Structure formats: structure tokens, C-alpha cells
């Protein structure tokens, strides 16, 4: 049998070139992909994230599906690339800069510093159109409008001064559609840093141009001390007097930040026991003023609550939830609905930054899991609608990062930028450690003590100067993170582990509104305090006990050995990331990794 003639180098290069061109045609990411999508009759919308003035990095690449028209990478996160020089500079600084605890005043954040009015930090708007326009001409017009928006934004801000923000036009198109079809907007923020995730331009656009109402949902209040929840609520009211504000938690009744208890309880707890659905209902009742019949929604909340109280039963799983899966055709030319509460149905649009808990809020309102949740930014790819009752419809929008002037390290700790995509996580660890009592929380030993055990009885870790690199190295030693070949401490994995603890709320960093330190005693004795404590699922005695722990300086217990997969999985019970390998003890004083929230916040008087 004759042997096949081997391919020459020219033939191999030609085959590789053909494969690359085919791949570009499939993904729509090549230089001629925009024209190609139009030539193919618009079967797949173009990837318009590549601004001609910016260098964009695509995040969370997904494998392509040969069946169907849906492109799984169409709504992936797109952020501006950072230069290698900037990354190396921060890495060097993390090795050399000594960590210094910051003052309480520096934890206070003003929304005008995050979104200054003179920097043009708006968001892209949908350009005007008419029914005589073709689909392709509308897409080209939107792309041009978006490029003009980016050019104006970059011309008014110095390079590197803006934080990470979304550069994928397809995701902004999802926001346009949700704003058009919704009657009331639920703007969901994380109570630990609400001003980072509340763009004033979006609020004024909804209430001004669209003439619709906004309900601000302060989510995850179980991660924050009650006095700080009240302080943030009053601050947002002072900045936006006509804003409806609701406090919410999907997991009430948990210890503030016990790692083991939190993970186990979140797996066991049902979605229907959330704190806050009744407050969202009341806010919607005030806005609709009886135009829409919301009695079925109220009955559902009462029914779910009664089912949860009776021996912890879950609501009737046989009750169906109508889900409308939105396809690519949803972005076709469609008229924005000018009629509110069309056909007697109230449509609630859930929007917000990544990782604020939009999907968890929807699951809690429905009473069971209908949307998968994850700590990974960009997990929700495109919007879907869910009929809560025959007269109430929920609409879930992908998380969108708006342009702002927030520190990029703080963005990472807030879960806005994916931890798994970081090129340099050490500066973010340093930013976190300067704002928390990390030594008492993590129980770390300085690397110098680890090298010379003979000094362990003479010196303490507090006597040494710490850098961000030292913290990562000490955490790697404590957790047993080693590199595969040389068996050295894996500081990169340790840094990612610490950042995931912060994102998940187990190593908690809570920002404060301006003037909180001066008025701390006022907020701790506020008449609304018992209401917030009850919404968190705790008792007044528990709140007092936590305050006593702060005075005594108790902040943590010894952590157990953990099994860590370092993966961004769902946090609803399917993931074991940072989970423990040992079963939970029956004793109330279970072994865990406890952070006293008041101790983390500090308690110095106003000078």
C-alpha cells in the first residue's frame, strides 16, 4: 500500500490559515466580521465591542455550538485592557509597600466622588429610529452612536482614570430592551458598597426621559451591621428624595460571616424565607396606586411564608412558573412600550451591576430557584422574563458595569471584575488588608516566622511589617497551597482565595456613607434598628452580643482545613469552592472562620 506523502511546511501553513479564517467567520470576531454578518443576511449580530479607540479584552470565552444560531460569546464581558507596564508596576508595589491601616474617615465614600457630574459618566443610549429603517441600518446606526459615546467619554477623562466598564454593545442593547418593556425598575445594589453601583445618570434617565419609577433594593443586608444599613438608607434618601428604598436579603438568620455556617445554611435554606419581598410589594402598590391588581402577589407571599413556617416545608413545587426565554430576535426593531401596565400586567425590570444578587432576588420573589446564581460576573447572559403571578412579570437583565471613577482594586473586591481573570491580584489583597483587621481574622504567621521557628516564642506576627505579598504567602502556607513542580507556596492561588472570600462576604469590607464615624452613636441607637435586625432574621439580643464582641476584640476563631477547587461555580449549593471537608458540628459553637462585622468596621470616635 503506497504511503501518503507528508505535507510540506507551505501546505501546513495554508491549512492553519484556512482554519483560522473559518473560526473568525464562526465567532464574528475577525476584522471583517461586521461586514460579514451583514452579508450573511443578519443571521448573527455583529460584535460591536471593538471600539476603534480602545483595546478591548474579551472575558469568559465559551465553546461554540454548531447547532442553532445562538452565539454563546455574544454577551461575554468586554473590558479595556491594562498595559503590561501597569500590571508589573502594581505587582512590584505589592512586594515592597508596607501595609498601613487606614483611618475610619477613608472608609466613607461620597457618590459624587464616584460619579462626578463634570466627567460625562453617562451610559450609551439607543439612538432614534423609525419603521422604515432596515435591521442592518439600525445596527450600523447603533454602532456609530456607541463609538461616538466612547470617544466623547475618553476625551473627557484622562487615560487610566476610569474604572473597568462594559465595552460590549450587545449587553447595552439588553439594558435598552429591559428599560423599554418594564413599568417599574428594581435597581439592585450591594449594601456593602451601594454608591459604587448606583449611577445617577441611569436614575435620572429612567425617572426623567422614560417617566418611570425606580425602587432601590439594598440587597445582602445579612452581610452588614444594622446601624450601617440604616445609615446607607438615609444617605440615599438625602441624595435622591423621591427614590423608593427597600432592604432585602435572600438568606436571613445567618451569623454575620461564619464560613462553614454560611455555606451549609445557604444550601439548606429555602428561597421563600427571604426578607424583603413584602416591602417590594408595598413599594409597587404605592407606585401603581391600585391601577394593577396585586392581590395575587400578596397571597403568594403569604402562602410561601406559611409553607416555610410549617416545619420548614417548601412551597408547592407543582405551581408552574411561566418563563419566556428571549432569543436573538428580541433585539429586532420593536417599539418601546409607551403604555404602562399593558393588559393589566405589572412588569418589574431587575437591573444592576454584576454580583449584586439580581438572580437571587428573582428566586426569592418566585419562592424557588428559577435562575441559576453565581459569584462570577457575567453569569446571566441575556434577559429573560418570569411570570410571578398572572398580573406580575419579572424581567432579569445581565449585569452591566457603568463607567465611574472608583478604584479598580475596589471594583474587584465588589465582584464587578472576575477574580479568575486577574493578571495581578496582589494589589487588591493589599487594598483589602489595609481596610480590615486581617491578622486577627486570618490568624496568619509572618513568613519570617515560618522560616525561623526558633523566634516564634520571642516575636509575634504583629511585630513585623506586612506587605500584600507576605499576606498571600502566609495564607498559602496556612491553607497548604503549593506549586506543582517546585512545591513552593502558591501565592497567586492564595491571593485568588482571599479575594473570593471578600466577594462572597466571608471576609467582609463594608464602606460607609459620609459622616458615619461622627454619627455612629446615633445610628446604633436609631429607632429603626429593631426592624432591620428582624429583617435580617436575628433578635435584638444577637445584635447586642455582636456589639459586645466588638468591644472585647473578639474577631475570629481557628479555621478548619478546607477543600478548595478555586473555581467560579454557582453559590446556590452546587459549588464547593472554599468549602470545608469536615461535617458541621452539632454544637452551636461550630468550628469556622468568623468575622465580627463591627470589629472589621472599627469603632473610633470622631476626632
C-alpha positions in Angstrom: 0.0 0.0 0.0 1.6 3.3 -1.0 2.5 5.7 1.8 0.9 9.1 1.9 3.3 12.0 1.0 3.9 14.2 4.1 2.6 17.7 4.0 5.2 20.4 3.3 5.5 23.5 5.5 3.7 25.6 3.0 0.7 23.3 2.9 0.6 23.1 6.7 0.6 26.9 7.0 -2.1 27.2 4.4 -4.3 24.7 6.3 -3.8 26.6 9.5 -4.7 29.9 7.8 -7.9 28.3 6.4 -8.8 27.0 9.9 -8.3 30.5 11.4 -10.4 32.2 8.8 -13.2 29.7 9.4 -13.0 30.3 13.1 -13.2 34.0 12.6 -16.2 33.6 10.4 -17.9 31.5 13.1 -17.2 33.7 16.1 -17.7 37.0 14.3 -14.5 38.4 16.0 -12.3 38.9 12.9 -11.6 42.3 11.4 -14.2 41.8 8.7 -16.8 40.2 10.9 -19.1 43.2 11.0 -19.5 43.3 7.2 -19.7 39.5 7.1 -22.6 39.5 9.5 -24.5 41.9 7.2 -23.6 39.9 4.1 -25.0 36.7 5.7 -28.3 38.5 6.0 -28.0 39.4 9.6 -28.1 35.8 10.9 -25.8 36.7 13.7 -25.5 40.2 15.0 -22.0 41.8 14.8 -19.6 42.0 17.6 -19.6 45.8 18.1 -17.5 45.9 21.3 -14.2 46.6 19.4 -14.1 50.4 19.6 -11.5 51.8 17.2 -10.2 54.0 20.0 -9.7 51.3 22.7 -8.0 48.0 23.1 -10.6 45.6 24.4 -10.2 42.3 26.3 -12.9 39.7 26.0 -13.6 37.7 29.1 -15.3 34.3 29.8 -14.8 32.7 26.3 -17.4 29.9 25.8 -17.1 26.9 23.4 -19.0 27.4 20.2 -22.2 25.4 19.4 -22.5 24.2 15.8 -26.3 23.8 16.2 -28.6 26.8 16.1 -27.9 30.4 15.6 -27.1 31.4 19.1 -23.6 32.6 19.7 -22.6 31.9 23.4 -19.9 34.6 23.3 -22.2 37.4 22.1 -22.8 38.7 25.6 -19.5 38.0 27.3 -17.8 40.7 29.3 -15.6 43.2 27.4 -13.2 45.4 29.4 -10.4 47.7 28.3 -7.0 46.0 28.5 -4.4 47.1 31.0 -0.8 47.6 29.9 1.8 45.1 30.9 3.8 48.0 32.4 0.9 48.9 34.7 0.4 45.3 35.8 4.1 44.8 36.6 4.3 48.1 38.5 1.4 47.0 40.8 3.0 43.6 41.2 6.3 45.2 42.3 4.4 47.6 44.6 2.6 44.7 46.3 6.0 43.1 47.1 7.5 46.3 48.5 4.8 48.5 50.0 4.2 48.1 53.7 0.5 47.8 54.6 -0.8 50.6 56.8 -4.3 50.6 58.3 -6.3 53.5 57.0 -8.4 55.8 59.2 -12.2 55.4 59.6 -12.7 58.5 57.6 -11.2 57.0 54.5 -13.9 54.2 54.5 -16.5 56.9 53.9 -17.5 57.3 50.3 -19.4 60.1 48.6 -21.4 59.2 45.5 -20.3 62.5 43.8 -16.7 61.3 44.0 -17.6 58.0 42.2 -19.8 59.7 39.6 -18.6 63.3 39.2 -21.0 65.4 37.2 -18.4 67.1 35.1 -16.9 64.0 33.6 -19.7 62.9 31.4 -20.1 59.5 33.1 -23.3 58.5 31.4 -24.3 55.4 29.6 -24.9 54.7 25.9 -28.5 55.4 24.8 -30.4 53.8 22.0 -30.5 56.2 19.0 -33.8 57.3 17.5 -35.2 55.1 14.7 -38.3 54.6 12.6 -40.1 51.6 11.0 -38.7 52.5 7.5 -35.2 51.5 8.7 -33.9 48.1 7.9 -32.4 45.9 10.6 -28.9 46.3 9.2 -29.1 50.1 9.0 -30.4 50.2 12.6 -27.5 48.1 13.8 -25.0 50.3 12.0 -26.6 53.4 13.5 -26.3 51.9 17.0 -22.7 51.0 16.4 -21.9 54.5 15.3 -23.7 56.0 18.2 -21.8 53.8 20.6 -18.4 54.7 19.1 -19.3 58.4 19.4 -20.2 57.7 23.1 -16.9 56.1 23.8 -14.9 58.8 22.0 -16.7 61.5 24.0 -16.1 59.6 27.2 -12.4 59.1 26.6 -11.9 62.7 25.5 -13.3 64.0 28.8 -11.3 61.6 31.1 -7.6 61.0 31.2 -6.3 57.6 30.2 -6.4 55.2 33.1 -8.6 57.4 35.3 -11.8 55.5 34.5 -12.6 52.2 36.2 -13.4 49.0 34.3 -16.7 49.4 32.4 -18.6 47.3 29.8 -17.5 47.7 26.2 -19.9 45.1 24.7 -22.7 46.9 22.9 -24.8 43.7 22.8 -25.1 43.8 26.6 -26.1 47.5 26.5 -28.8 46.5 24.0 -30.2 44.1 26.6 -30.5 47.1 29.0 -32.3 49.2 26.5 -34.9 46.5 25.9 -35.5 45.9 29.6 -35.9 49.6 30.3 -38.4 49.8 27.4 -40.6 46.9 28.4 -40.6 47.5 32.2 -43.1 49.5 34.2 -41.1 49.8 37.4 -37.3 49.3 37.6 -35.8 47.4 40.6 -32.3 48.8 40.8 -30.4 46.3 42.9 -27.2 47.2 44.8 -25.0 45.5 47.3 -25.4 47.1 50.8 -21.6 46.8 51.4 -20.9 49.4 48.7 -24.2 50.8 47.3 -22.8 54.1 45.9 -20.5 52.1 43.6 -23.5 50.5 41.9 -25.9 53.4 41.7 -25.2 55.5 38.6 -27.1 58.8 38.9 -27.3 59.2 35.1 -29.3 56.0 34.9 -31.7 57.1 37.7 -32.3 60.5 36.1 -32.8 58.9 32.6 -35.4 56.5 34.0 -37.3 59.0 36.1 -36.9 61.9 33.6 -36.9 60.8 30.0 -38.8 57.5 30.4 -41.1 58.8 33.2 -40.9 55.5 35.1 -40.3 54.8 38.8 -37.2 53.3 40.4 -37.2 51.1 43.5 -33.7 50.9 45.0 -33.2 47.4 46.5 -30.4 47.3 49.2 -29.5 43.6 48.9 -27.4 41.3 51.1 -28.2 43.2 54.3 -27.3 40.0 56.2 -23.7 40.8 55.5 -23.8 44.3 57.1 -24.3 45.6 60.7 -27.8 47.0 61.2 -26.7 50.6 62.0 -24.8 50.8 58.8 -27.8 49.6 56.8 -29.9 52.4 58.3 -27.1 55.0 57.6 -26.9 54.0 53.9 -30.7 54.1 53.6 -30.9 57.6 55.0 -27.9 58.8 52.9 -29.5 57.6 49.6 -32.8 59.2 50.6 -31.0 62.5 51.2 -29.3 62.4 47.8 -32.5 61.2 45.9 -35.6 62.3 47.9 -38.1 60.7 45.6 -36.4 57.3 45.5 -38.2 54.3 46.9 -35.8 52.3 49.0 -36.3 48.6 50.1 -33.9 46.4 52.2 -33.6 42.8 51.1 -31.8 39.6 52.0 -32.2 36.2 50.4 -30.6 34.4 53.4 -31.9 35.8 56.7 -31.0 34.5 60.1 -27.3 33.7 59.4 -24.3 34.6 61.5 -22.6 37.6 60.1 -19.7 35.9 58.3 -19.1 32.3 59.5 -17.7 30.5 56.5 -18.9 27.0 57.4 -22.3 28.0 58.7 -22.9 30.3 55.8 -22.3 27.7 53.1 -24.2 25.0 54.8 -27.1 27.2 55.7 -27.4 28.7 52.2 -27.6 25.2 50.8 -30.3 24.2 53.2 -32.4 27.4 53.4 -35.3 27.8 51.0 -35.7 30.8 48.7 -39.2 31.6 50.1 -37.9 32.7 53.5 -36.2 35.8 52.1 -36.6 39.1 54.0 -37.9 42.0 51.9 -40.5 40.6 49.3 -43.4 42.2 51.2 -41.6 45.6 51.2 -41.1 45.4 47.4 -44.8 44.6 47.1 -45.7 47.7 49.3 -43.5 49.9 47.2 -45.1 48.7 44.0 -48.6 49.2 45.5 -47.7 52.8 46.3 -46.4 53.4 42.8 -49.3 51.7 40.9 -51.9 53.3 43.2 -54.4 50.5 42.5 -54.2 50.5 38.7 -52.9 46.9 38.7 -54.4 44.2 40.9 -51.6 42.9 43.0 -53.7 40.8 45.4 -52.5 37.6 43.8 -48.9 38.6 44.6 -49.7 39.4 48.2 -51.5 36.0 48.6 -48.5 34.2 47.1 -46.1 35.9 49.6 -48.4 34.9 52.5 -48.7 31.3 51.2 -45.0 30.9 50.7 -44.3 32.3 54.2 -46.9 30.0 55.8 -45.4 27.0 54.0 -41.9 27.9 55.2 -43.1 28.3 58.8 -44.9 24.9 58.9 -42.0 22.5 59.6 -39.8 24.2 57.1 -41.8 22.9 54.1 -41.0 24.4 50.7 -43.8 26.0 48.6 -45.8 23.8 46.3 -43.3 22.8 43.6 -46.3 21.9 41.4 -47.1 25.5 40.9 -45.9 26.5 37.5 -43.8 29.5 36.6 -44.1 30.7 33.0 -40.7 31.5 31.6 -40.1 33.4 28.4 -36.7 32.6 27.0 -35.6 35.6 25.0 -33.7 34.8 21.7 -31.6 36.9 19.4 -34.8 38.1 17.6 -35.7 40.0 20.7 -33.4 42.8 19.6 -35.2 43.2 16.4 -36.9 46.6 15.7 -39.6 46.9 18.3 -41.5 49.9 19.6 -40.8 50.9 23.2 -44.0 50.4 25.1 -45.4 53.8 26.0 -48.4 52.2 27.7 -47.7 51.4 31.4 -49.2 48.2 32.9 -50.3 46.9 29.5 -53.1 44.4 29.7 -53.2 44.9 33.5 -49.8 43.3 34.0 -47.0 44.9 36.0 -43.6 44.3 34.6 -40.7 44.6 37.0 -37.2 45.1 35.5 -34.3 43.9 37.6 -31.1 45.7 36.7 -27.8 46.3 38.4 -24.1 45.6 38.3 -22.7 42.1 38.3 -22.7 40.2 41.5 -25.3 42.3 43.3 -27.8 39.4 43.6 -30.3 40.1 40.8 -30.9 36.4 40.2 -31.2 35.7 43.9 -33.8 38.4 44.3 -35.9 36.9 41.5 -35.6 33.4 43.0 -36.7 34.8 46.4 -39.7 36.6 44.8 -40.7 33.4 43.0 -40.2 31.3 46.1 -37.8 28.7 44.5 -34.9 28.5 42.1 -35.7 29.6 38.6 -32.5 31.4 37.8 -29.0 30.0 38.4 -26.9 32.2 40.6 -23.1 32.6 40.7 -20.4 34.8 42.1 -18.9 35.0 38.5 -19.6 38.4 36.9 -21.4 37.9 33.6 -23.1 34.7 34.6 -26.5 36.0 33.3 -26.0 36.3 29.6 -29.3 37.7 28.3 -32.6 38.8 29.8 -35.5 36.5 30.5 -39.0 37.1 31.9 -40.8 35.2 34.5 -44.5 35.4 35.4 -44.6 35.6 39.2 -48.4 35.7 39.1 -50.9 36.4 36.2 -50.6 40.1 36.9 -46.8 40.4 37.8 -43.9 39.7 35.5 -40.2 39.8 36.4 -37.5 40.6 33.9 -33.9 39.7 34.6 -31.2 41.8 32.9 -27.5 40.9 32.6 -25.2 42.7 35.0 -23.8 45.9 33.5 -20.7 47.8 34.6 -21.2 51.6 34.1 -18.2 53.9 33.8 -17.1 55.5 37.1 -14.1 56.8 39.0 -13.9 54.0 41.5 -10.6 52.4 42.4 -10.1 49.3 40.3 -9.0 47.3 43.3 -12.3 48.1 45.0 -14.1 47.0 41.9 -12.5 43.6 42.2 -13.5 43.3 45.9 -17.0 44.3 44.9 -17.2 41.4 42.5 -17.5 43.6 39.4 -14.5 42.2 37.7 -14.0 38.4 37.6 -11.3 37.2 40.0 -10.3 34.4 37.8 -9.3 36.8 35.0 -7.0 38.9 37.1 -3.4 39.2 36.0 -2.3 40.7 39.2 -4.5 40.0 42.3 -1.9 41.1 45.0 -2.7 44.8 45.0 -6.4 44.0 45.6 -5.4 41.9 48.6 -3.3 44.8 49.9 -6.3 47.1 49.4 -8.5 44.7 51.4 -6.0 44.2 54.2 -5.5 47.9 54.8 -9.2 48.2 55.4 -9.8 45.1 57.6 -8.2 43.6 60.7 -6.8 40.8 58.6 -4.3 39.5 61.2 -6.9 38.8 63.8 -9.3 37.4 61.2 -7.0 35.1 59.3 -4.6 34.1 62.1 -1.6 34.4 59.9 2.1 33.9 60.8 4.6 36.2 59.1 6.8 34.4 56.5 9.8 35.4 58.6 8.5 33.4 61.5 7.8 30.4 59.2 11.4 30.4 58.1 12.9 30.6 61.6 10.7 28.7 64.0 13.1 29.5 66.8 11.9 33.1 67.0 8.2 32.1 67.2 8.2 32.3 71.0 10.0 35.6 71.1 8.3 37.5 68.3 4.7 37.8 67.1 3.3 38.4 63.7 2.1 41.8 64.7 5.7 42.9 65.3 6.6 42.5 61.7 5.8 44.8 58.7 3.4 43.2 56.3 3.2 43.5 52.5 0.4 42.2 50.3 2.8 39.5 49.1 3.6 38.5 52.7 -0.2 38.1 53.3 -0.6 35.9 50.3 2.4 33.8 51.2 1.3 33.3 54.7 -2.2 32.3 53.6 -0.8 29.9 51.1 1.2 28.3 53.9 -1.8 28.1 56.2 -4.0 26.6 53.5 -1.4 24.3 52.0 -1.4 25.9 48.6 1.8 24.7 46.8 3.0 24.9 43.2 3.0 21.7 41.2 6.7 21.4 40.3 8.8 23.2 43.0 6.3 22.8 45.8 6.7 26.4 46.8 3.9 28.5 48.3 1.3 29.3 45.6 0.8 33.0 46.3 -1.3 33.5 43.2 -3.8 30.9 44.3 -3.8 32.3 47.8 -4.5 35.8 46.5 -7.4 34.5 44.5 -8.7 32.6 47.5 -8.7 35.7 49.7 -10.4 37.8 47.0 -13.2 35.2 46.7 -13.7 35.3 50.4 -14.2 39.0 50.1 -16.6 38.8 47.2 -18.6 36.1 48.9 -18.9 38.2 52.1 -16.9 35.9 54.3 -14.1 38.4 54.6 -16.3 41.5 54.6 -15.3 45.0 53.6 -18.2 47.5 54.2 -17.9 51.1 53.0 -19.7 53.8 54.9 -21.7 57.0 53.9 -20.1 60.4 54.6 -20.2 61.4 58.3 -20.8 57.9 59.6 -18.0 58.0 62.1 -19.2 61.2 63.6 -22.8 59.9 63.9 -22.0 56.3 64.8 -23.8 56.5 68.2 -26.9 58.0 66.6 -27.2 55.1 64.1 -26.5 52.5 66.8 -29.5 53.8 68.8 -31.8 54.6 65.9 -35.5 53.7 66.4 -35.5 51.6 63.1 -32.8 49.3 64.4 -35.1 46.5 65.7 -36.9 46.5 62.3 -33.6 45.9 60.4 -32.5 43.3 62.9 -35.8 41.4 62.4 -35.4 41.7 58.6 -32.0 40.1 58.9 -33.7 37.2 60.8 -31.9 37.9 64.1 -33.0 39.0 67.5 -32.1 42.2 69.4 -30.1 40.1 71.9 -27.9 38.8 69.0 -27.3 42.3 67.9 -26.2 43.4 71.4 -24.0 40.3 71.7 -22.2 41.1 68.4 -21.6 44.7 69.7 -20.1 43.2 72.9 -17.8 41.1 70.8 -16.5 44.2 69.2 -15.7 45.8 72.5 -13.9 42.7 73.7 -11.9 42.5 70.5 -13.1 39.0 69.6 -13.0 38.7 65.9 -12.3 35.1 64.8 -11.7 31.5 65.6 -9.3 29.0 64.2 -10.2 28.0 60.7 -10.6 24.4 59.7 -8.8 22.7 56.8 -10.7 23.5 53.6 -11.1 21.8 50.3 -10.8 24.4 47.6 -11.3 24.0 43.9 -10.6 27.6 43.0 -13.4 27.7 40.5 -16.2 30.2 39.9 -19.1 27.9 40.4 -22.7 28.6 41.4 -23.1 29.6 45.1 -26.5 28.1 45.5 -25.4 24.7 46.6 -23.7 23.2 43.6 -20.2 24.7 44.4 -17.7 23.5 46.9 -15.4 26.5 46.4 -13.8 27.3 49.7 -15.9 24.6 51.3 -14.9 22.5 54.3 -14.1 18.9 54.1 -15.5 18.1 57.5 -19.1 17.9 58.5 -20.7 20.6 60.6 -20.6 20.0 64.3 -23.9 19.9 66.2 -22.6 22.2 68.9 -23.7 25.8 68.5 -20.0 26.9 68.7 -19.2 25.2 65.4 -15.7 25.4 64.1 -15.5 28.1 61.5 -13.9 31.2 60.2 -15.8 34.0 61.9 -15.5 37.7 61.1 -17.0 40.1 63.6 -18.6 42.8 61.4 -18.3 45.6 64.0 -14.6 44.8 64.6 -14.0 44.9 60.8 -15.6 48.3 60.6 -13.7 49.7 63.6 -15.1 51.9 66.3 -13.0 55.1 66.8 -14.7 58.2 67.8 -14.9 61.2 65.6 -11.9 63.5 66.2 
